[in-house]
Each structure stands twice: as C-alpha cells, then as structure tokens.
Amino acid sequence: MTAPHHDHLSPVADLGPLARRALAACAELARFTETPGEITRTFLCPQSREVTAYLSAWAHDLGLNVRLDAAGNLRARREGPTPESPTLYLGSHVDTVPNAGAYDGVLGVTLAYAVAEALRGTPLPFALELLAFSEEEGVRFGVPFIGSRALVGTLDDLLDRQDAQGISVRGALEAYGLTPAELPEAEVRGPALGFLELHIEQGPVLQAAGAPLGVVTAIAGQNRLRLDFAGQAAHAGTTPMAHRRDALAAAARFVVAAEELARATPGLVATVGMLSAHPGAINVIPGATHATLDIRHEQDAARQEALKTLLAQAHALAAERGVTLTVTETMTQPAVPMNPGLRAALQRAAAAEGLNAPDLPSGAGHDAMVLATRMPAAMLFLRSPNALSHHPDETVNLEDVDAALRVAVRAVLALAGQHGAGEHGA
C-alpha cells in the first residue's frame, strides 16, 4: 500500500454537516434515559441498549464491523490494510451521572464517528476502532472506568463489587446478557498506534482564554483523604474559650489552610468537600469533626509536597487546640502524562487550521488515563462556554465542535502520513 501524503494539506474540507450531525446525535442519545425529564444513564441500564442500537446503525452505514464486548463496550472497527496493521482508537463514554448534561463523554463518541465518516473514502495504513465505553462515571458501583478497564485487562478485580441493590458487577453483566468469562476477548490485542479522546473541558479555562480547543498535557494525579479531628464535647455556655478542645475550630482552620495553600501553588487544587461536626447541637462544643480532602496536580512531586505541607499544618492546628488528628488516605492516583507525539500531532493540526489550542491539564479523570497504561494516549478538550458539566445546562458551541472535528481529522491524516512513511522508509 502506498502511504497517503497529507503533510501539506490545505484546511480540511467543509465538515460543518458532520459537526452538526455529531451534535444532533448527542441530542438523540439524550432521549435514552432512566429518568424522564432528565438525562440519567448508568452502567448497563435498559436504555443502554437504545444507545447501542443508535450507534450500531451509524457504524453499519459506515461499513464498520460492530461488536459489543463482554463489558458492554460498543466497538466499531475499520480494519487496516493487513492483519498486522496497528490500530488507532478513538472514543469516550456513554454513561452519565444523574441529571447530567448531553455532552460529557457522549460528544467524544459522536465526534469519533464523525471522524470515521469524514475519512470513509481515505486509505489509512492502520485500523481505526471507535470506542463507546459502557461505564466511566462510577455511579452504579462506586468505582469508575469499568468499560475502559476491560480493554487493559484489569476489570476482573471488580467483578464481585456490589451496587446499592446488592448486585455484583458480574451479576449485572450476566443480567444484561453478557458473558464475564469472555472478558479476556475485550482486552486490546496487537499493536496499538494510540488512543485519542475528544472531550468537553468541564471547566472555565478555555472560555477565559478565548480558545475553542485545548491540548491536554496530563491528567492530574490526586489524593483523597479523611481527616478525623477528636477534641472534647462540652457545654457552650460554661466552658471558657481557653479551656476548650473544639474539634470543629481546628477543622475550620484546616479548611482555610487548604484553600490558601492551593491559591498560592500554581496548578494545585485542594477541596474539603465534606465536613461534619458531632454531636451537632447549637449549645455544645463539637467534640469530633470529620473532614475530607481532595488534592490534585498534574505533577506528582508538586502534589506530594503540597500534601506533606498541608498535613503538617493540620496536625499543628489540631495540637494548638488540644485536639488529636487521625488521617486516613482513601485513594492515591498518580498523574498520567499524555503522549508527546500524539499531543504534537494535535497541536500541529490546530495550528494548521489557524486555531488557538493552548496546553492545559485535566483536573478530572478520563478513560484516556486507563488506556495510557497500554498505549500512547492524548486528549483534545473543547471549550465549555458556561463552565458547567455534570449539570443539565452543560453546553458546547457548534463552531467549537466543528473545530475539534477538523483538528481530529487532520491529526489522523498526519498520523497516517507518518506511519506510512515509516513503513516505506520515506
């Protein structure tokens, strides 16, 4: 096969109709919901079958081979020129949080299909596989990435985990008509060129920068902790201030310390999302307070140093008030850098289209961080105009969707040129 040459492409052909189709598909998929009047679609709910049917019909129209793997992921594949050809994967997830918006995850899936449609008649030196992951949000079973974990062979660890109704992941798969014993067949096989995920930013950075798109540098690492402050409950009227061991006062100072440290540390975010005081009466000094901490940064060393500093402050603030502090770490997730080569392909494609696409980290987790353990991975963010996500008012601009599609198509063509040239010594 002669490698296609795409190094000096003029801006790609008008993809406006396909961009509109990708948006219209999001609106169609939003109709498939567990809860009338809102968008709620959890892992393997009955409405997932309607999503599968809609996307399968589109894939069949494109002449793609379609299968539902043992984890419920819909996979639409265009084979490469030879059985040994590597595969380029594109996609995102189709599950949602409760009362969600229409674009988180889903737009990345419909744009992947639009890319495949734009390239329908173009020879490629690799296979193209579109991924609609069955689960990313972690709503039903309390852990995310069930869909993408199947592709990297780590789903077996979760098969016995139960949802609120006592149904295990294994049981849910079987009730849906899937066969857990076939999970090894869902794992990525053969050479992988990489994974590209298009996703709304879900934050305000691109909107503030006036940029339609952004290229993700890394998916931030994070630590989640529980902090238990133990003091002494006592009468609010009869206990002088100097004699108090107020657990809530210590915790309150910690909340402010976390905010101040994050504001002073570039790229760091720190959140105390839960705070509860006991016994919880208006005339009783709190004897115990429980707090959570979520701390994130795209560089592990910076995050770990900030966490060390903050916990030292927490212990000191507790000691000042005669309060003891117990810290329990509930999750540690290292940062996941995106692949430099795929990032460069996206950056060059954006520049060739005359688009401003600054670098930025992702503070949220995404399927790309799971696939990155097995293959090169990169993400292209689309501007969130009102900075809202996981919310019914989540929105996107049509012109940004069009820009993302043009950049993705150009990047895939550039990868085709690079891979073909490498194969033929050009």
N, C-alpha and C positions, 0 to 999 in steps of 0.2 A: 504494500500500500504506500502510495506517495503521500508524504506528510503535507497537510494543508499549510499554506503560508498566510499568517494573519498579523505579521509584525507591523505593517504599515496601513492598517485598516483606517478608512475614514470612519467617522462616528457611525455606529451600527445603525441598521435600517430602522425605520419608524416602528417602535414596539409599543406604541400607545394602546392599540387594541388589545394586546396581550396583557399589558399592565391593568387595563380596565377589567379584563377577564379574571385576572388574579384577585382583584378587589371584589368583583361580583361573586366569585367562588367563596370568599370569606363570608359574604352575606348569606349565601346559600347554606354553608356549613353551620352558620349561627342558628339556623332554624332547628337543627338537630340537638335538642336539649332535654335534660331530665326534668327541668322545672319550667313550666310555661311562664312566659313573661320575662325570662332572664336567660343568660347563656351559662349553663352548668353541664359539663360533660366529663364525668370522672372515668377512671380506668375500667374498661370493659362494660360500661353501662349499655343498655339496649340500643341507645341512639348511636353508639359507635359503629354499628352495622350500617346505618344510613350514611355515615361519613365514608366508610369503606366502599360502599356501593357507588357513591358520587365520584370519588377519586378514581375508582377502578374503571368507571365508564370513560373518564377523561383519558386515563392511561391506555385503554384499549383503542380509543380513537387515534392515539399517537403511535399505535403499533408496538407498544411495550409489553413485555412479559410481566404478568402480575401474580403476586402470591401474598398470602397472609401468613407470616411466620408464627412460631409457637408461642410468642409473647404478644401476639396481636398487632405487630407492626405491619403496615401495608408497604410492600416493596415493589416498585415498578421499575423494570430494568430494560435498558437498551444494550444489547450485547456488543462487545468490542469486535475488532476485525479478526482476532484469533482467540482461541481459548486461553492463551497465556497473557492476553492484554490486561493491564491493571484496570482498576475501577475508580472512577471519581464519584463520590457520594454527595448528594445534595438533599437537604430537607430540614425538618424540625418536628414539633409535636402537635397532636390534635386534641389532647385532653385539655381541660381548663380548670381553673379554680372556681369555687361557687360564685355565681353572679359576676361573671367575667366580661371582658371586652371581646371583640370579634377578631383581634389580630395577633395576640400573643401566641406564638408558636404557629398558628394556622397560616398566617401570611407567609411565613418561611416555607411552608409546604406548597401553597398555591404558586408562589414565585418559582419554586423548583420545577413545578410542572410547566410553568410559562417558559422557563429557560429551555426545557426539553422540547417544547413546541417551537420555540424560536430556532432551535438547531436541528429541527426534524430532518431537513434535507442536506445537512452538512456532514461530510465524513469526519469522524473523530478517531484518533488512534488508541482510544481507550473505551471501556464500557462506562455507561452512565447509569447510576442507580438512584432513584428518588425514594426517600425515606419519609414515611409519615409515622412517627413514633406513637405508640399507643398510650404512653404514660411518661410524663416528665415532672408534673407538679407535686406529686407526693400526697395528694389529698386523701385518697381512699385508704392507703396503707401506712401513711405517715413517713414514708421514705420516697425520695424522688428517683427518676431515671430508670424505672423498671423496663421501659422499652429499649433504651439505648444500652442498658447493661446486658441485655440478651445478645447484642452484637459483639460484645467484648468478652463474653463467657463468664460474667460474674453474677448472673441472676440466680443461680442455684442457692446462693447464700440467703435469699429472701423468700424462698418458696413456702416456708412454714409460717411466715409472718401473717398475722390476722388483722382484719379490719374491725370496725366497731360492732359488726354483727357476728364476729367470730369466724368469718370465712377466711381461709388462708389464700395466699396468692395462688398456690397450686389448685385449690378448690375453685377459685374464680376462673382460672384458665380452663379447667375442665368443664365448668358450667357453661362457659362461652362456646364450647365445642373444640377447644384447642387441646393439644397433647403435650404435657410438660416433658415427657420422655424425648420429644423431638427438639427440645431447646438447643442441643448442640448443632443442629442444622441451621439455626438462626445466626450462629456466630460467623463473623466475617472470615471468608476463605480467600486465598490467593492474594496477589499483590494489590495494595490499595494506593492509589495516587493521592488520595486525601479526602477530607470532608469539608464542605462549605455550608455554613448555616447563615441564612439571612433572617434577621430578627429585628423587631422594633426595639429601640433603646430602652424604653420604660423609665426614662428619667429626663432631666431638663438640659443636659449639657449641649447636645447638638442644637436644640432650639435656641439656647442662649448664644451659641456661636454663629447662628445663621447658616448652619451647614445641613444639607439634606441627608448626608450619609456620614458614617464614621467607620474606621477600620479598628477592630478590637485588638489591643496589644496583648492582653492577658485576661483571664477570668480570675477575679480576686480570690485569694485564699481567705479562709475565715476560721475563727474560733467562736464557739458558743459555750457559755459557762453559766452556772448557777452559783450565786453568792448568798450564803445564809449568815445574817448578822444576828447574834444572840446577846441580848442585854438583860434587863430586868423590868418586868411589868410592875407598875406601881401607881399609886393614886396621883392624878394630875394636879390636885389642889394642895396636897400636903407634902409633896416631895420637892424640896428646893432644887433649883437648877444645878447647883454644884454637886448634888448628891445623885443625880440621875445617871442611868445607864440606858440611854434611849437608842434602841436599835434603828429606828426609822431615821433619826437625825444623822446617824453615821452613814446610812444608806443614801440619804438625800445628798450629803456632801459627795459621796461617790458618784452619783448620777451627774452632778455638775462637773466633777473632775474628769469624767469620761468625755463629756461634751467639750470641755476646754482643751484636753489633750488632742482630740480629733481635729478641732478647729485649727490647732497650732501645728499639725503634722500634715503636710501635703499628701493627698491621696488616701488618707486614713478616714474611715467612717466607724463610729462606735455608737451603739444603740442600747439603751436599757429599755427593753420593750415591755417588761413585766415587773411590777413592784407590788408586794402585798405585805401589810402590817398586821400583827396579831398582838393582843386579842381583837383589835379593831373596834374599840369603843371610844367615844369622844372624850371621856374623862379618865382614860387610862393611858399611861405612858407605854408606847409599844415595846414589848419585851423581845419580840422576834420580827425580823423583816427578811423576806426572800426577794431577791432581785435576779434578773437575767442580764447577760451581756452578750452582744453580737458585735464582733470587731473584725474588720475586713481591710485588706490592702492587696494591691497586685504584686507586691514584693514580699516574700515570706519573711525576710530578715527585718524589714521595717515593721511588719505586723507583730512579729515576735518581740521586738524591742519595745514597741508601744505597749503590748500586753504586760510585759515584765514591769515596766514603769507604772502602769495603771494599777496592777495588783499590789505593788509595794505601797502606793498611795492608799489603796483601800484598807490594807492592814494598819497603816499608820492612823488613818481617820477613825478606824474602829477602836484602836488602842487609846486614842485621846479621850474616848468616852467610856472606857471600861467595858467595851463590847468585844466579843470574840467573833472571828470571821472564819467560815469554812467555805472553801472554793472547790467546786466540782466541775470539771470540764466535760461537757456532753458531746462535743463534736470538734474535730480538727480536720480542716480541708486545706491542703496546700494549694498555692496559686498554680494556675495552669497557663503557661505562656502559649500564645498562638504561634503557628509555624511561620518563620520569617519568609520563606519562599512563597507561601500562599498569601501572606499579608502583602508582600511586594507586588504580587500579581493583581490584587485588588486595588492597591494604591496606584499602580501604573494605569489600570483600566479607568479608574476615576479621573486621573489627570488627563488621559486621552479624551475623555468625554467632557473635559472642561469643568469638572465638578470639584467642589471643596469637600474633602472627606478626611477630616483630621483623625489622628490616633486618639483612642481613649480606652480605658479599661472597662471591663464589665463587672459591676458590683454584684450582679445576680449570677446564679449558676445556670448552665445551659447544657444541652446534650453534647455540644462540642467538647466540653471538658471530659466527658466519658469517652467519646471516640478518640480523643487525643492520646489516650493510653495505648491505642493500637495503630494510629496512622496520623500523618500531618493533618492539622485542623485549623480552620480560620473562620472568623465571623465578620459579617458586614452588618452594621447597625443602620436602621432607618430612623430618622427623626420622629420623636413623639411630640406632636405640636403642643399638647396641653400637659405634657409630662405625666400623664396618668396611665397606669396599667393595673391589671387585676381589678378593673373597675368598668362598669358599663359604658362610661364616657371615653374609654380608650379610643384613639383615633389615629389616622395617618393622612398625609397629603397624597393625592393622586400623582402629582409631579415627582414626589419622592419615591413612590412605588415604581414609576417609570424609570427614574434614575437608577434605582437599585437593580432593576431588571437589565438595563443597558450595561451597567458595570459588571454584573454577574455573567452575562453572555460574553462580553469582551474578555473577561478573565478566563472563562472556559476555553475560548478560542485561542488565547495566548498560551494556556497550558497545553492545548493540542499542538500548537506550533513548537513549543519547547520539547514536548515528549516525542513528537515525530522527528524533529531534528536530531534529538539524542539517539533515537533508534537507528537513524540512517547516517549518522556521522556528519550531518550538515553543520 
